[in-house]
Amino acid sequence: MASDRRAFLMRVSPEVLACVERLAGAELRSVNAQVEVLLREALSRRGMWRDERNPPPPEGSDRGDAGL
């Protein structure tokens, strides 16, 4: 079974990784899945990602991630 996913190396500060790990645990995801979710959300906010299955939250909504 071939996958259309690609692996890549990413360097990140320990502080950012710790935040992502906490968020992943709180949302019951792996760190890898959490990073992909965060990337998709950021791309959606910038108008670069269109995903009809997971629309971005309304503008100005408080999602509780302001500390990231």
mmCIF file of the N, C-alpha and C atoms, coordinates in Angstrom:
data_MODEL
# 
_entry.id   MODEL 
# 
loop_
_atom_site.group_PDB 
_atom_site.id 
_atom_site.type_symbol 
_atom_site.label_atom_id 
_atom_site.label_alt_id 
_atom_site.label_comp_id 
_atom_site.label_asym_id 
_atom_site.label_entity_id 
_atom_site.label_seq_id 
_atom_site.pdbx_PDB_ins_code 
_atom_site.Cartn_x 
_atom_site.Cartn_y 
_atom_site.Cartn_z 
_atom_site.occupancy 
_atom_site.B_iso_or_equiv 
_atom_site.pdbx_formal_charge 
_atom_site.auth_seq_id 
_atom_site.auth_comp_id 
_atom_site.auth_asym_id 
_atom_site.auth_atom_id 
_atom_site.pdbx_PDB_model_num 
ATOM 1   N N  . MET A 1 1  ? 0.850   -1.173 0.000  1.00 0.00 ? 1  MET A N  1 
ATOM 2   C CA . MET A 1 1  ? 0.000   0.000  0.000  1.00 0.00 ? 1  MET A CA 1 
ATOM 3   C C  . MET A 1 1  ? 0.901   1.243  0.000  1.00 0.00 ? 1  MET A C  1 
ATOM 4   N N  . ALA A 1 2  ? 0.889   1.988  -1.083 1.00 0.00 ? 2  ALA A N  1 
ATOM 5   C CA . ALA A 1 2  ? 1.705   3.197  -1.190 1.00 0.00 ? 2  ALA A CA 1 
ATOM 6   C C  . ALA A 1 2  ? 1.002   4.362  -0.517 1.00 0.00 ? 2  ALA A C  1 
ATOM 7   N N  . SER A 1 3  ? 1.791   5.224  0.085  1.00 0.00 ? 3  SER A N  1 
ATOM 8   C CA . SER A 1 3  ? 1.253   6.402  0.759  1.00 0.00 ? 3  SER A CA 1 
ATOM 9   C C  . SER A 1 3  ? 1.670   7.645  0.001  1.00 0.00 ? 3  SER A C  1 
ATOM 10  N N  . ASP A 1 4  ? 0.798   8.641  -0.035 1.00 0.00 ? 4  ASP A N  1 
ATOM 11  C CA . ASP A 1 4  ? 1.145   9.885  -0.701 1.00 0.00 ? 4  ASP A CA 1 
ATOM 12  C C  . ASP A 1 4  ? 1.762   10.885 0.275  1.00 0.00 ? 4  ASP A C  1 
ATOM 13  N N  . ARG A 1 5  ? 2.104   10.445 1.476  1.00 0.00 ? 5  ARG A N  1 
ATOM 14  C CA . ARG A 1 5  ? 2.729   11.310 2.473  1.00 0.00 ? 5  ARG A CA 1 
ATOM 15  C C  . ARG A 1 5  ? 4.240   11.272 2.306  1.00 0.00 ? 5  ARG A C  1 
ATOM 16  N N  . ARG A 1 6  ? 4.882   12.398 2.671  1.00 0.00 ? 6  ARG A N  1 
ATOM 17  C CA . ARG A 1 6  ? 6.341   12.488 2.587  1.00 0.00 ? 6  ARG A CA 1 
ATOM 18  C C  . ARG A 1 6  ? 6.894   12.849 3.949  1.00 0.00 ? 6  ARG A C  1 
ATOM 19  N N  . ALA A 1 7  ? 8.032   12.284 4.254  1.00 0.00 ? 7  ALA A N  1 
ATOM 20  C CA . ALA A 1 7  ? 8.726   12.587 5.508  1.00 0.00 ? 7  ALA A CA 1 
ATOM 21  C C  . ALA A 1 7  ? 9.715   13.718 5.258  1.00 0.00 ? 7  ALA A C  1 
ATOM 22  N N  . PHE A 1 8  ? 9.931   14.540 6.288  1.00 0.00 ? 8  PHE A N  1 
ATOM 23  C CA . PHE A 1 8  ? 10.960  15.564 6.202  1.00 0.00 ? 8  PHE A CA 1 
ATOM 24  C C  . PHE A 1 8  ? 11.474  15.879 7.596  1.00 0.00 ? 8  PHE A C  1 
ATOM 25  N N  . LEU A 1 9  ? 12.697  16.362 7.635  1.00 0.00 ? 9  LEU A N  1 
ATOM 26  C CA . LEU A 1 9  ? 13.332  16.718 8.896  1.00 0.00 ? 9  LEU A CA 1 
ATOM 27  C C  . LEU A 1 9  ? 12.957  18.142 9.251  1.00 0.00 ? 9  LEU A C  1 
ATOM 28  N N  . MET A 1 10 ? 12.622  18.380 10.507 1.00 0.00 ? 10 MET A N  1 
ATOM 29  C CA . MET A 1 10 ? 12.285  19.729 10.946 1.00 0.00 ? 10 MET A CA 1 
ATOM 30  C C  . MET A 1 10 ? 13.016  20.014 12.252 1.00 0.00 ? 10 MET A C  1 
ATOM 31  N N  . ARG A 1 11 ? 13.711  21.124 12.284 1.00 0.00 ? 11 ARG A N  1 
ATOM 32  C CA . ARG A 1 11 ? 14.365  21.551 13.516 1.00 0.00 ? 11 ARG A CA 1 
ATOM 33  C C  . ARG A 1 11 ? 13.453  22.551 14.196 1.00 0.00 ? 11 ARG A C  1 
ATOM 34  N N  . VAL A 1 12 ? 13.303  22.399 15.497 1.00 0.00 ? 12 VAL A N  1 
ATOM 35  C CA . VAL A 1 12 ? 12.398  23.262 16.261 1.00 0.00 ? 12 VAL A CA 1 
ATOM 36  C C  . VAL A 1 12 ? 12.984  23.458 17.652 1.00 0.00 ? 12 VAL A C  1 
ATOM 37  N N  . SER A 1 13 ? 12.706  24.608 18.241 1.00 0.00 ? 13 SER A N  1 
ATOM 38  C CA . SER A 1 13 ? 13.232  24.861 19.582 1.00 0.00 ? 13 SER A CA 1 
ATOM 39  C C  . SER A 1 13 ? 12.543  23.937 20.588 1.00 0.00 ? 13 SER A C  1 
ATOM 40  N N  . PRO A 1 14 ? 13.217  23.625 21.676 1.00 0.00 ? 14 PRO A N  1 
ATOM 41  C CA . PRO A 1 14 ? 12.625  22.771 22.705 1.00 0.00 ? 14 PRO A CA 1 
ATOM 42  C C  . PRO A 1 14 ? 11.327  23.364 23.273 1.00 0.00 ? 14 PRO A C  1 
ATOM 43  N N  . GLU A 1 15 ? 11.268  24.688 23.357 1.00 0.00 ? 15 GLU A N  1 
ATOM 44  C CA . GLU A 1 15 ? 10.064  25.329 23.899 1.00 0.00 ? 15 GLU A CA 1 
ATOM 45  C C  . GLU A 1 15 ? 8.856   25.133 22.976 1.00 0.00 ? 15 GLU A C  1 
ATOM 46  N N  . VAL A 1 16 ? 9.076   25.286 21.680 1.00 0.00 ? 16 VAL A N  1 
ATOM 47  C CA . VAL A 1 16 ? 7.979   25.085 20.731 1.00 0.00 ? 16 VAL A CA 1 
ATOM 48  C C  . VAL A 1 16 ? 7.550   23.621 20.737 1.00 0.00 ? 16 VAL A C  1 
ATOM 49  N N  . LEU A 1 17 ? 8.511   22.718 20.733 1.00 0.00 ? 17 LEU A N  1 
ATOM 50  C CA . LEU A 1 17 ? 8.179   21.292 20.748 1.00 0.00 ? 17 LEU A CA 1 
ATOM 51  C C  . LEU A 1 17 ? 7.394   20.933 22.005 1.00 0.00 ? 17 LEU A C  1 
ATOM 52  N N  . ALA A 1 18 ? 7.782   21.471 23.155 1.00 0.00 ? 18 ALA A N  1 
ATOM 53  C CA . ALA A 1 18 ? 7.062   21.186 24.397 1.00 0.00 ? 18 ALA A CA 1 
ATOM 54  C C  . ALA A 1 18 ? 5.611   21.662 24.303 1.00 0.00 ? 18 ALA A C  1 
ATOM 55  N N  . CYS A 1 19 ? 5.388   22.829 23.709 1.00 0.00 ? 19 CYS A N  1 
ATOM 56  C CA . CYS A 1 19 ? 4.014   23.337 23.540 1.00 0.00 ? 19 CYS A CA 1 
ATOM 57  C C  . CYS A 1 19 ? 3.206   22.423 22.620 1.00 0.00 ? 19 CYS A C  1 
ATOM 58  N N  . VAL A 1 20 ? 3.820   21.993 21.521 1.00 0.00 ? 20 VAL A N  1 
ATOM 59  C CA . VAL A 1 20 ? 3.129   21.112 20.578 1.00 0.00 ? 20 VAL A CA 1 
ATOM 60  C C  . VAL A 1 20 ? 2.819   19.774 21.249 1.00 0.00 ? 20 VAL A C  1 
ATOM 61  N N  . GLU A 1 21 ? 3.759   19.257 22.033 1.00 0.00 ? 21 GLU A N  1 
ATOM 62  C CA . GLU A 1 21 ? 3.522   17.988 22.741 1.00 0.00 ? 21 GLU A CA 1 
ATOM 63  C C  . GLU A 1 21 ? 2.356   18.116 23.723 1.00 0.00 ? 21 GLU A C  1 
ATOM 64  N N  . ARG A 1 22 ? 2.301   19.231 24.460 1.00 0.00 ? 22 ARG A N  1 
ATOM 65  C CA . ARG A 1 22 ? 1.184   19.435 25.396 1.00 0.00 ? 22 ARG A CA 1 
ATOM 66  C C  . ARG A 1 22 ? -0.141  19.534 24.647 1.00 0.00 ? 22 ARG A C  1 
ATOM 67  N N  . LEU A 1 23 ? -0.153  20.289 23.570 1.00 0.00 ? 23 LEU A N  1 
ATOM 68  C CA . LEU A 1 23 ? -1.382  20.441 22.789 1.00 0.00 ? 23 LEU A CA 1 
ATOM 69  C C  . LEU A 1 23 ? -1.813  19.110 22.185 1.00 0.00 ? 23 LEU A C  1 
ATOM 70  N N  . ALA A 1 24 ? -0.852  18.349 21.664 1.00 0.00 ? 24 ALA A N  1 
ATOM 71  C CA . ALA A 1 24 ? -1.159  17.035 21.091 1.00 0.00 ? 24 ALA A CA 1 
ATOM 72  C C  . ALA A 1 24 ? -1.774  16.116 22.152 1.00 0.00 ? 24 ALA A C  1 
ATOM 73  N N  . GLY A 1 25 ? -1.207  16.121 23.340 1.00 0.00 ? 25 GLY A N  1 
ATOM 74  C CA . GLY A 1 25 ? -1.758  15.302 24.417 1.00 0.00 ? 25 GLY A CA 1 
ATOM 75  C C  . GLY A 1 25 ? -3.164  15.726 24.799 1.00 0.00 ? 25 GLY A C  1 
ATOM 76  N N  . ALA A 1 26 ? -3.387  17.018 24.855 1.00 0.00 ? 26 ALA A N  1 
ATOM 77  C CA . ALA A 1 26 ? -4.712  17.533 25.222 1.00 0.00 ? 26 ALA A CA 1 
ATOM 78  C C  . ALA A 1 26 ? -5.757  17.205 24.154 1.00 0.00 ? 26 ALA A C  1 
ATOM 79  N N  . GLU A 1 27 ? -5.320  17.134 22.900 1.00 0.00 ? 27 GLU A N  1 
ATOM 80  C CA . GLU A 1 27 ? -6.248  16.861 21.804 1.00 0.00 ? 27 GLU A CA 1 
ATOM 81  C C  . GLU A 1 27 ? -6.181  15.410 21.327 1.00 0.00 ? 27 GLU A C  1 
ATOM 82  N N  . LEU A 1 28 ? -5.497  14.564 22.103 1.00 0.00 ? 28 LEU A N  1 
ATOM 83  C CA . LEU A 1 28 ? -5.405  13.127 21.838 1.00 0.00 ? 28 LEU A CA 1 
ATOM 84  C C  . LEU A 1 28 ? -4.893  12.828 20.424 1.00 0.00 ? 28 LEU A C  1 
ATOM 85  N N  . ARG A 1 29 ? -3.801  13.513 20.063 1.00 0.00 ? 29 ARG A N  1 
ATOM 86  C CA . ARG A 1 29 ? -3.164  13.292 18.770 1.00 0.00 ? 29 ARG A CA 1 
ATOM 87  C C  . ARG A 1 29 ? -1.693  12.979 18.992 1.00 0.00 ? 29 ARG A C  1 
ATOM 88  N N  . SER A 1 30 ? -1.073  12.395 17.977 1.00 0.00 ? 30 SER A N  1 
ATOM 89  C CA . SER A 1 30 ? 0.379   12.263 18.001 1.00 0.00 ? 30 SER A CA 1 
ATOM 90  C C  . SER A 1 30 ? 0.974   13.638 17.717 1.00 0.00 ? 30 SER A C  1 
ATOM 91  N N  . VAL A 1 31 ? 2.232   13.814 18.049 1.00 0.00 ? 31 VAL A N  1 
ATOM 92  C CA . VAL A 1 31 ? 2.906   15.085 17.761 1.00 0.00 ? 31 VAL A CA 1 
ATOM 93  C C  . VAL A 1 31 ? 2.911   15.316 16.252 1.00 0.00 ? 31 VAL A C  1 
ATOM 94  N N  . ASN A 1 32 ? 3.169   14.296 15.475 1.00 0.00 ? 32 ASN A N  1 
ATOM 95  C CA . ASN A 1 32 ? 3.174   14.420 14.021 1.00 0.00 ? 32 ASN A CA 1 
ATOM 96  C C  . ASN A 1 32 ? 1.819   14.910 13.510 1.00 0.00 ? 32 ASN A C  1 
ATOM 97  N N  . ALA A 1 33 ? 0.734   14.288 13.968 1.00 0.00 ? 33 ALA A N  1 
ATOM 98  C CA . ALA A 1 33 ? -0.605  14.701 13.537 1.00 0.00 ? 33 ALA A CA 1 
ATOM 99  C C  . ALA A 1 33 ? -0.906  16.124 13.987 1.00 0.00 ? 33 ALA A C  1 
ATOM 100 N N  . GLN A 1 34 ? -0.453  16.480 15.187 1.00 0.00 ? 34 GLN A N  1 
ATOM 101 C CA . GLN A 1 34 ? -0.695  17.831 15.696 1.00 0.00 ? 34 GLN A CA 1 
ATOM 102 C C  . GLN A 1 34 ? 0.032   18.869 14.849 1.00 0.00 ? 34 GLN A C  1 
ATOM 103 N N  . VAL A 1 35 ? 1.256   18.590 14.461 1.00 0.00 ? 35 VAL A N  1 
ATOM 104 C CA . VAL A 1 35 ? 2.002   19.523 13.613 1.00 0.00 ? 35 VAL A CA 1 
ATOM 105 C C  . VAL A 1 35 ? 1.264   19.707 12.286 1.00 0.00 ? 35 VAL A C  1 
ATOM 106 N N  . GLU A 1 36 ? 0.758   18.621 11.712 1.00 0.00 ? 36 GLU A N  1 
ATOM 107 C CA . GLU A 1 36 ? 0.021   18.744 10.451 1.00 0.00 ? 36 GLU A CA 1 
ATOM 108 C C  . GLU A 1 36 ? -1.241  19.572 10.628 1.00 0.00 ? 36 GLU A C  1 
ATOM 109 N N  . VAL A 1 37 ? -1.959  19.380 11.714 1.00 0.00 ? 37 VAL A N  1 
ATOM 110 C CA . VAL A 1 37 ? -3.159  20.183 11.990 1.00 0.00 ? 37 VAL A CA 1 
ATOM 111 C C  . VAL A 1 37 ? -2.793  21.658 12.104 1.00 0.00 ? 37 VAL A C  1 
ATOM 112 N N  . LEU A 1 38 ? -1.742  21.956 12.859 1.00 0.00 ? 38 LEU A N  1 
ATOM 113 C CA . LEU A 1 38 ? -1.327  23.347 13.032 1.00 0.00 ? 38 LEU A CA 1 
ATOM 114 C C  . LEU A 1 38 ? -0.905  23.972 11.701 1.00 0.00 ? 38 LEU A C  1 
ATOM 115 N N  . LEU A 1 39 ? -0.192  23.222 10.881 1.00 0.00 ? 39 LEU A N  1 
ATOM 116 C CA . LEU A 1 39 ? 0.204   23.731 9.572  1.00 0.00 ? 39 LEU A CA 1 
ATOM 117 C C  . LEU A 1 39 ? -1.012  24.007 8.690  1.00 0.00 ? 39 LEU A C  1 
ATOM 118 N N  . ARG A 1 40 ? -1.962  23.090 8.681  1.00 0.00 ? 40 ARG A N  1 
ATOM 119 C CA . ARG A 1 40 ? -3.178  23.296 7.881  1.00 0.00 ? 40 ARG A CA 1 
ATOM 120 C C  . ARG A 1 40 ? -3.955  24.518 8.360  1.00 0.00 ? 40 ARG A C  1 
ATOM 121 N N  . GLU A 1 41 ? -4.064  24.682 9.678  1.00 0.00 ? 41 GLU A N  1 
ATOM 122 C CA . GLU A 1 41 ? -4.773  25.845 10.224 1.00 0.00 ? 41 GLU A CA 1 
ATOM 123 C C  . GLU A 1 41 ? -4.075  27.145 9.824  1.00 0.00 ? 41 GLU A C  1 
ATOM 124 N N  . ALA A 1 42 ? -2.751  27.171 9.924  1.00 0.00 ? 42 ALA A N  1 
ATOM 125 C CA . ALA A 1 42 ? -1.997  28.369 9.559  1.00 0.00 ? 42 ALA A CA 1 
ATOM 126 C C  . ALA A 1 42 ? -2.143  28.664 8.062  1.00 0.00 ? 42 ALA A C  1 
ATOM 127 N N  . LEU A 1 43 ? -2.085  27.636 7.239  1.00 0.00 ? 43 LEU A N  1 
ATOM 128 C CA . LEU A 1 43 ? -2.251  27.826 5.802  1.00 0.00 ? 43 LEU A CA 1 
ATOM 129 C C  . LEU A 1 43 ? -3.661  28.304 5.468  1.00 0.00 ? 43 LEU A C  1 
ATOM 130 N N  . SER A 1 44 ? -4.660  27.793 6.166  1.00 0.00 ? 44 SER A N  1 
ATOM 131 C CA . SER A 1 44 ? -6.039  28.228 5.945  1.00 0.00 ? 44 SER A CA 1 
ATOM 132 C C  . SER A 1 44 ? -6.201  29.703 6.273  1.00 0.00 ? 44 SER A C  1 
ATOM 133 N N  . ARG A 1 45 ? -5.629  30.126 7.399  1.00 0.00 ? 45 ARG A N  1 
ATOM 134 C CA . ARG A 1 45 ? -5.726  31.541 7.782  1.00 0.00 ? 45 ARG A CA 1 
ATOM 135 C C  . ARG A 1 45 ? -5.075  32.457 6.758  1.00 0.00 ? 45 ARG A C  1 
ATOM 136 N N  . ARG A 1 46 ? -4.057  31.960 6.076  1.00 0.00 ? 46 ARG A N  1 
ATOM 137 C CA . ARG A 1 46 ? -3.367  32.759 5.063  1.00 0.00 ? 46 ARG A CA 1 
ATOM 138 C C  . ARG A 1 46 ? -3.968  32.592 3.667  1.00 0.00 ? 46 ARG A C  1 
ATOM 139 N N  . GLY A 1 47 ? -5.050  31.814 3.578  1.00 0.00 ? 47 GLY A N  1 
ATOM 140 C CA . GLY A 1 47 ? -5.708  31.630 2.294  1.00 0.00 ? 47 GLY A CA 1 
ATOM 141 C C  . GLY A 1 47 ? -4.996  30.686 1.351  1.00 0.00 ? 47 GLY A C  1 
ATOM 142 N N  . MET A 1 48 ? -4.110  29.864 1.890  1.00 0.00 ? 48 MET A N  1 
ATOM 143 C CA . MET A 1 48 ? -3.323  28.954 1.054  1.00 0.00 ? 48 MET A CA 1 
ATOM 144 C C  . MET A 1 48 ? -3.841  27.518 1.071  1.00 0.00 ? 48 MET A C  1 
ATOM 145 N N  . TRP A 1 49 ? -4.766  27.216 1.949  1.00 0.00 ? 49 TRP A N  1 
ATOM 146 C CA . TRP A 1 49 ? -5.252  25.839 2.080  1.00 0.00 ? 49 TRP A CA 1 
ATOM 147 C C  . TRP A 1 49 ? -6.768  25.839 2.059  1.00 0.00 ? 49 TRP A C  1 
ATOM 148 N N  . ARG A 1 50 ? -7.324  25.034 1.193  1.00 0.00 ? 50 ARG A N  1 
ATOM 149 C CA . ARG A 1 50 ? -8.776  24.891 1.123  1.00 0.00 ? 50 ARG A CA 1 
ATOM 150 C C  . ARG A 1 50 ? -9.111  23.442 1.437  1.00 0.00 ? 50 ARG A C  1 
ATOM 151 N N  . ASP A 1 51 ? -9.815  23.225 2.523  1.00 0.00 ? 51 ASP A N  1 
ATOM 152 C CA . ASP A 1 51 ? -10.205 21.869 2.920  1.00 0.00 ? 51 ASP A CA 1 
ATOM 153 C C  . ASP A 1 51 ? -11.660 21.923 3.337  1.00 0.00 ? 51 ASP A C  1 
ATOM 154 N N  . GLU A 1 52 ? -12.536 21.480 2.479  1.00 0.00 ? 52 GLU A N  1 
ATOM 155 C CA . GLU A 1 52 ? -13.970 21.543 2.740  1.00 0.00 ? 52 GLU A CA 1 
ATOM 156 C C  . GLU A 1 52 ? -14.382 20.679 3.938  1.00 0.00 ? 52 GLU A C  1 
ATOM 157 N N  . ARG A 1 53 ? -13.575 19.652 4.249  1.00 0.00 ? 53 ARG A N  1 
ATOM 158 C CA . ARG A 1 53 ? -13.918 18.772 5.377  1.00 0.00 ? 53 ARG A CA 1 
ATOM 159 C C  . ARG A 1 53 ? -13.638 19.441 6.716  1.00 0.00 ? 53 ARG A C  1 
ATOM 160 N N  . ASN A 1 54 ? -12.660 20.353 6.760  1.00 0.00 ? 54 ASN A N  1 
ATOM 161 C CA . ASN A 1 54 ? -12.256 21.007 7.997  1.00 0.00 ? 54 ASN A CA 1 
ATOM 162 C C  . ASN A 1 54 ? -12.142 22.509 7.780  1.00 0.00 ? 54 ASN A C  1 
ATOM 163 N N  . PRO A 1 55 ? -13.285 23.222 7.706  1.00 0.00 ? 55 PRO A N  1 
ATOM 164 C CA . PRO A 1 55 ? -13.197 24.664 7.482  1.00 0.00 ? 55 PRO A CA 1 
ATOM 165 C C  . PRO A 1 55 ? -12.531 25.366 8.653  1.00 0.00 ? 55 PRO A C  1 
ATOM 166 N N  . PRO A 1 56 ? -11.840 26.474 8.385  1.00 0.00 ? 56 PRO A N  1 
ATOM 167 C CA . PRO A 1 56 ? -11.191 27.205 9.475  1.00 0.00 ? 56 PRO A CA 1 
ATOM 168 C C  . PRO A 1 56 ? -12.227 27.824 10.398 1.00 0.00 ? 56 PRO A C  1 
ATOM 169 N N  . PRO A 1 57 ? -11.858 28.112 11.648 1.00 0.00 ? 57 PRO A N  1 
ATOM 170 C CA . PRO A 1 57 ? -12.806 28.737 12.573 1.00 0.00 ? 57 PRO A CA 1 
ATOM 171 C C  . PRO A 1 57 ? -13.130 30.141 12.109 1.00 0.00 ? 57 PRO A C  1 
ATOM 172 N N  . PRO A 1 58 ? -14.267 30.698 12.533 1.00 0.00 ? 58 PRO A N  1 
ATOM 173 C CA . PRO A 1 58 ? -14.622 32.061 12.150 1.00 0.00 ? 58 PRO A CA 1 
ATOM 174 C C  . PRO A 1 58 ? -13.568 33.054 12.613 1.00 0.00 ? 58 PRO A C  1 
ATOM 175 N N  . GLU A 1 59 ? -13.398 34.126 11.853 1.00 0.00 ? 59 GLU A N  1 
ATOM 176 C CA . GLU A 1 59 ? -12.446 35.170 12.218 1.00 0.00 ? 59 GLU A CA 1 
ATOM 177 C C  . GLU A 1 59 ? -12.754 35.710 13.600 1.00 0.00 ? 59 GLU A C  1 
ATOM 178 N N  . GLY A 1 60 ? -11.712 35.943 14.378 1.00 0.00 ? 60 GLY A N  1 
ATOM 179 C CA . GLY A 1 60 ? -11.893 36.527 15.692 1.00 0.00 ? 60 GLY A CA 1 
ATOM 180 C C  . GLY A 1 60 ? -12.349 35.563 16.772 1.00 0.00 ? 60 GLY A C  1 
ATOM 181 N N  . SER A 1 61 ? -12.504 34.290 16.430 1.00 0.00 ? 61 SER A N  1 
ATOM 182 C CA . SER A 1 61 ? -12.938 33.332 17.445 1.00 0.00 ? 61 SER A CA 1 
ATOM 183 C C  . SER A 1 61 ? -11.785 33.057 18.417 1.00 0.00 ? 61 SER A C  1 
ATOM 184 N N  . ASP A 1 62 ? -12.095 32.875 19.672 1.00 0.00 ? 62 ASP A N  1 
ATOM 185 C CA . ASP A 1 62 ? -11.081 32.591 20.686 1.00 0.00 ? 62 ASP A CA 1 
ATOM 186 C C  . ASP A 1 62 ? -10.884 31.093 20.749 1.00 0.00 ? 62 ASP A C  1 
ATOM 187 N N  . ARG A 1 63 ? -9.701  30.632 20.277 1.00 0.00 ? 63 ARG A N  1 
ATOM 188 C CA . ARG A 1 63 ? -9.428  29.204 20.241 1.00 0.00 ? 63 ARG A CA 1 
ATOM 189 C C  . ARG A 1 63 ? -8.488  28.777 21.348 1.00 0.00 ? 63 ARG A C  1 
ATOM 190 N N  . GLY A 1 64 ? -8.075  29.727 22.157 1.00 0.00 ? 64 GLY A N  1 
ATOM 191 C CA . GLY A 1 64 ? -7.241  29.363 23.295 1.00 0.00 ? 64 GLY A CA 1 
ATOM 192 C C  . GLY A 1 64 ? -5.802  29.043 22.958 1.00 0.00 ? 64 GLY A C  1 
ATOM 193 N N  . ASP A 1 65 ? -5.331  29.380 21.728 1.00 0.00 ? 65 ASP A N  1 
ATOM 194 C CA . ASP A 1 65 ? -3.949  29.052 21.393 1.00 0.00 ? 65 ASP A CA 1 
ATOM 195 C C  . ASP A 1 65 ? -3.097  30.306 21.241 1.00 0.00 ? 65 ASP A C  1 
ATOM 196 N N  . ALA A 1 66 ? -3.513  31.399 21.854 1.00 0.00 ? 66 ALA A N  1 
ATOM 197 C CA . ALA A 1 66 ? -2.776  32.659 21.708 1.00 0.00 ? 66 ALA A CA 1 
ATOM 198 C C  . ALA A 1 66 ? -1.377  32.573 22.312 1.00 0.00 ? 66 ALA A C  1 
ATOM 199 N N  . GLY A 1 67 ? -1.157  31.629 23.233 1.00 0.00 ? 67 GLY A N  1 
ATOM 200 C CA . GLY A 1 67 ? 0.147   31.530 23.870 1.00 0.00 ? 67 GLY A CA 1 
ATOM 201 C C  . GLY A 1 67 ? 1.172   30.784 23.058 1.00 0.00 ? 67 GLY A C  1 
ATOM 202 N N  . LEU A 1 68 ? 0.787   30.209 21.909 1.00 0.00 ? 68 LEU A N  1 
ATOM 203 C CA . LEU A 1 68 ? 1.738   29.453 21.096 1.00 0.00 ? 68 LEU A CA 1 
ATOM 204 C C  . LEU A 1 68 ? 2.535   30.374 20.222 1.00 0.00 ? 68 LEU A C  1 
# 
